[in-house]
Amino acid sequence: MPTILVIDDSKLIAHVAKNILTKQGHEVLLAQDGETGLDIVRDKKPDLIPLDLILPGIDGYGVCERIKNDPSIKDIPIIMLTSKAEHADKVRGLELGASDYVTKPFDEGELRARVNTHLRIKELYESLQEKNRQLLEMANRDGLTGLYNHRYFQETLLKDFQRALRYNEFLACIMFDIDYFKKFNDTYGHQTGDVVLKTLGGLVKMVMRDSDLAARYGGEEFALILYHTKPQEAYNIAERLRKTVEQHKFKAGDLELSVNISIGVASYYHPDITDAKSLIECADKALYRAKEEGRNRVVAFWEIQPAQTSEETS
């Protein structure tokens, strides 16, 4: 049921409008001055606002301007209610963001039609916004695993690292890939390999925290951004992920397969990590070391490249 807020200091006009709109199945709220109306708009966020131009205190133009300057309520359509017929008044209201005008005393059919028209436009606009949001989300996702894609990961980490620098926050990166995945594909075929990748994406979602971000970095390689996470906590998350994958039975048709992953972890703060690029490079170096040491293990960058102490740098 759409909610409509009528802001008008005339009790007669307000109640006539309420009766007309209530018969259409709308929930109607009333306010007799601009300040009260603004409070209700911010609290209730109605679907549409018929707004009188002449009000005590802040007038209709001021109410309209404040609504349109507030990002949280600026998309609510406003229909100006006025007894004035001057062209300049209509132009001023429309320039401030009003969607339409109805002149008082208004015709019942006209008010009903204009309200329904703008409610429908608002509904279509919100539907379009949701579809655009869904399309954008799809563009940022890897189609196979459902994790974020490489491009989105890079763009997000760049912004997140700048925030970590600015606010002196911990930020960790985990890089991992499937051990011997090429041989796996050669033995069982790429379709089975895709099943493994998709299943692995689900395991990552299960293990990771809601606040963190996971992406398919490319091929069989994956990456995680861990926010507000100290180095040892990042290592623990990586080890939990490794064990989860190791213990899981990957099923593809009649096959039941075991899969292992090698993981590299890097964390800001570290003297070698000064930007998003170096954070990824250090996590990748740790991943490479994990492979060198026999795979199916977690290696932290700070273990292979310990930070220098003050005595060492003096």
Long-range contacts (C-beta under 8 A, 24 or more apart in sequence): 1-25, 1-26, 1-27, 2-26, 2-27, 2-47, 2-48, 2-119, 3-27, 3-28, 3-29, 3-44, 3-46, 3-47, 4-28, 4-29, 4-46, 4-47, 4-48, 4-49, 4-50, 4-115, 5-29, 5-30, 5-31, 5-37, 5-40, 5-41, 5-44, 5-46, 5-48, 5-49, 5-50, 6-30, 6-31, 6-49, 6-50, 7-31, 7-32, 7-33, 7-34, 7-37, 7-49, 7-50, 7-51, 7-52, 7-55, 7-60, 7-63, 8-32, 8-50, 8-51, 8-52, 8-55, 8-81, 9-33, 9-52, 9-54, 9-55, 9-56, 10-52, 13-52, 13-81, 13-104, 13-105, 17-50, 17-81, 17-106, 17-111, 20-108, 20-111, 20-112, 21-111, 21-112, 21-115, 24-112, 24-115, 24-116, 26-115, 32-56, 33-57, 33-58, 34-58, 34-59, 34-60, 34-62, 34-63, 37-63, 38-63, 38-66, 38-67, 41-67, 41-73, 41-76, 42-70, 42-72, 42-73, 45-72, 45-73, 45-76, 46-76, 47-76, 47-119, 47-122, 48-76, 48-77, 48-78, 48-79, 48-115, 48-118, 48-119, 48-122, 49-76, 49-77, 49-78, 49-79, 50-78, 50-79, 50-81, 50-102, 50-111, 50-115, 51-78, 51-79, 51-80, 51-81, 51-98, 52-80, 52-81, 52-82, 53-80, 53-81, 53-82, 53-84, 53-89, 53-93, 54-82, 54-83, 60-93, 61-92, 61-93, 61-96, 64-93, 64-96, 64-97, 64-98, 65-96, 65-97, 67-97, 68-96, 68-97, 75-122, 75-125, 76-122, 77-118, 77-119, 77-121, 77-122, 79-114, 79-115, 79-118, 81-106, 142-201, 142-215, 142-216, 144-194, 144-197, 144-198, 144-201, 144-216, 145-197, 145-198, 145-200, 145-201, 145-202, 145-204, 145-216, 146-198, 146-201, 146-202, 146-205, 147-201, 147-204, 147-205, 147-214, 147-215, 147-216, 147-222, 148-213, 148-214, 148-215, 148-216, 149-215, 149-216, 150-215, 150-216, 150-217, 150-218, 152-215, 153-213, 153-215, 153-217, 153-223, 153-225, 154-276, 156-213, 156-225, 157-225, 157-276, 157-279, 157-280, 158-276, 160-225, 160-227, 160-276, 161-268, 161-275, 161-276, 161-279, 164-268, 169-227, 169-228, 170-228, 170-229, 170-230, 170-231, 170-267, 170-268, 170-269, 171-225, 171-226, 171-227, 171-228, 171-229, 171-267, 171-268, 171-279, 172-225, 172-226, 172-229, 172-231, 172-233, 172-234, 172-265, 172-266, 172-267, 172-268, 173-223, 173-224, 173-225, 173-226, 173-265, 173-266, 173-267, 173-279, 173-280, 173-282, 173-283, 174-223, 174-224, 174-226, 174-234, 174-237, 174-238, 174-241, 174-263, 174-264, 174-265, 174-283, 175-217, 175-221, 175-222, 175-223, 175-263, 175-264, 175-280, 175-283, 175-284, 175-286, 175-287, 176-221, 176-222, 176-223, 176-238, 176-241, 176-242, 176-261, 176-262, 176-263, 176-264, 176-287, 177-219, 177-220, 177-221, 177-222, 177-261, 177-262, 177-287, 178-220, 178-259, 178-260, 178-261, 179-259, 179-260, 179-261, 179-262, 179-291, 179-295, 179-296, 180-295, 181-219, 181-220, 184-259, 188-252, 188-255, 188-257, 191-252, 192-252, 192-253, 192-255, 192-257, 193-220, 195-250, 195-251, 195-252, 196-250, 196-252, 196-257, 196-259, 199-248, 199-250, 199-251, 200-245, 200-250, 200-259, 200-261, 203-241, 203-244, 203-245, 203-248, 204-241, 206-244, 207-237, 207-240, 207-241, 207-244, 208-237, 208-241, 209-237, 223-280, 223-283, 229-267, 230-267, 231-265, 231-267, 231-300, 231-302, 234-265, 234-267, 234-300, 235-265, 235-298, 235-300, 238-263, 238-265, 238-298, 239-263, 239-298, 242-296, 242-297, 242-298, 246-296, 260-295, 260-296, 261-296, 262-287, 262-290, 262-291, 262-295, 262-296, 262-297, 262-299, 263-287, 263-290, 263-297, 263-298, 263-299, 264-288, 264-289, 264-290, 264-298, 264-299, 264-300, 264-301, 265-298, 265-299, 265-300, 265-301, 266-300, 266-301, 266-302, 267-300, 267-301, 267-302, 270-301, 270-302, 270-305, 270-307, 271-307, 271-308, 272-301, 272-305
